[in-house]
Amino acid sequence: MVKDFSAWANAWNDYSRSDVNYLVFVVGGTAALVVLALSLLLESNGTVLTFFCGLAVIVTLAGIWVVNFYPIWMEDSPEPAVFTIQVEKEFGVHDFSCPPDVMSIKDALPDAGTYRCTITDGKDDSTVRDVRLIVTADNKVGLYDNQGKEMK
């Protein structure tokens, strides 16, 4: 059975985007402090100095507020499972192992194609079975045993 992994891929997109937004606010607060320091060091005329100091204070306070209250107004989603763990959950298999180009993927689907992989089976998970992982270009993933039978 081919399963749709779109929700999983979207969960990673949301998780990655929230980290970027957080980083943008931290960098913005730091930039405001740099502007304040530069305006003080340059000793510009009173109006320019007042403007930059005011701008720096406002941006810094806004940045501090955003960093401290970030989880309240920005969805703070937990880190989704890595690809191989998600395959184990979706198909009810254990010790899923594939070639390195699949195993190294954390937050995206592998390239579309067919991969030879293994799982463990049996009461004590001691029997190793060959399986085929099929990944399509439209976020669909299938897992089949060596006779071509769909897994769960």
VOGU-3710 file (C-alpha; in Angstrom, 3 decimals, decimal comma):
1> mvkdfsawan> 0,000/0,000/0,000  1,358/3,364/-0,988  1,007/5,969/1,762  0,887/9,716/1,416  3,768/11,381/3,257  2,610/14,937/2,437  1,543/15,666/6,034  4,953/14,506/7,279  6,761/16,672/4,702  4,579/19,656/5,636
11> awndysrsdv> 5,335/19,099/9,327  9,053/19,428/8,519  8,389/22,569/6,462  6,481/24,144/9,374  9,169/23,110/11,852  11,972/24,535/9,683  10,074/27,763/9,034  9,507/28,378/12,766  13,257/28,052/13,395  13,999/30,563/10,644
21> nylvfvvggt> 11,480/33,068/12,016  12,988/32,768/15,470  16,478/33,310/14,078  15,335/36,383/12,132  14,067/38,031/15,313  17,245/37,255/17,253  19,391/38,672/14,439  17,109/41,736/14,227  17,558/42,478/17,927  21,319/42,141/17,605
31> aalvvlalsl> 21,333/44,442/14,582  19,422/47,068/16,566  22,070/46,987/19,273  24,789/47,411/16,649  22,951/50,430/15,188  22,720/51,941/18,657  26,415/51,390/19,334  27,431/52,851/15,961  25,263/55,919/16,392  26,800/56,563/19,798
41> llesngtvlt> 30,332/56,044/18,500  29,842/58,310/15,493  28,553/61,120/17,734  26,279/62,428/15,023  24,188/65,563/15,474  21,434/65,450/18,092  18,517/64,744/15,767  20,187/61,823/13,979  21,507/60,424/17,253  18,067/60,662/18,865
51> ffcglavivt> 16,432/58,991/15,853  18,897/56,072/15,763  18,813/55,622/19,543  15,023/55,590/19,515  14,931/53,176/16,583  17,492/50,891/18,213  15,604/50,864/21,522  12,266/50,119/19,834  13,671/47,325/17,663  15,634/45,855/20,576
61> lagiwvvnfy> 12,624/45,854/22,896  10,446/44,361/20,159  13,096/41,703/19,516  13,352/40,872/23,228  9,580/40,640/23,489  9,365/38,385/20,441  12,150/36,089/21,665  10,639/35,756/25,133  7,026/35,313/24,010  7,769/33,474/20,770
71> piwmedspep> 5,967/30,193/21,654  2,804/32,100/22,560  2,142/33,696/19,187  4,167/31,442/16,858  3,216/27,785/16,659  5,992/25,946/18,414  5,757/22,565/16,762  7,836/19,623/17,996  10,488/18,191/15,725  8,913/15,552/13,444
81> avftiqveke> 10,362/12,053/13,178  13,205/11,486/10,721  12,258/9,741/7,494  13,283/6,189/8,468  11,473/6,363/11,813  8,363/7,665/10,038  8,499/4,693/7,646  8,710/2,328/10,646  5,665/3,999/12,230  3,582/4,100/9,050
91> fgvhdfscpp> 4,232/0,511/7,998  4,615/-1,124/11,424  8,114/-2,477/10,795  11,218/-2,655/12,972  14,888/-1,841/12,392  14,306/-0,352/8,957  17,626/-0,015/7,155  18,349/1,269/3,654  21,317/2,482/1,592  23,167/5,518/3,016
101> dvmsikdalp> 21,470/7,979/0,650  18,128/7,094/2,280  19,383/6,655/5,856  21,069/10,055/5,899  17,827/11,892/5,088  16,267/13,605/8,052  13,690/16,132/6,959  12,681/15,313/3,388  11,766/12,378/1,212  14,566/10,585/-0,634
111> dagtyrctit> 14,751/11,035/-4,386  11,958/9,292/-6,247  12,881/5,702/-7,004  13,097/2,170/-5,688  15,490/1,214/-2,873  16,514/-2,192/-1,528  16,196/-2,154/2,251  15,889/-4,538/5,191  13,686/-4,891/8,263  13,728/-7,297/11,172
121> dgkddstvrd> 10,952/-9,783/11,726  9,940/-12,535/14,095  9,027/-12,603/17,756  12,444/-11,423/18,880  13,199/-9,290/15,790  16,090/-11,610/14,922  15,084/-12,457/11,340  16,242/-10,005/8,689  13,957/-9,602/5,659  14,599/-7,817/2,392
131> vrlivtadnk> 12,050/-5,187/1,386  11,662/-2,632/-1,377  11,015/1,006/-0,591  9,312/2,937/-3,364  9,252/6,735/-3,263  7,263/8,703/-5,825  7,682/12,323/-6,887  4,313/13,249/-5,332  5,194/12,418/-1,683  3,945/8,828/-1,799
141> vglydnqgke> 5,892/5,995/-0,160  5,345/2,252/-0,482  6,981/-0,706/1,234  6,880/-4,195/-0,285  8,353/-7,555/0,700  10,612/-9,504/-1,683  7,568/-11,194/-3,300  6,018/-7,816/-4,123  3,373/-8,025/-1,396  2,393/-4,721/0,174
151> mk> 3,411/-4,174/3,761  0,601/-2,954/6,040
//
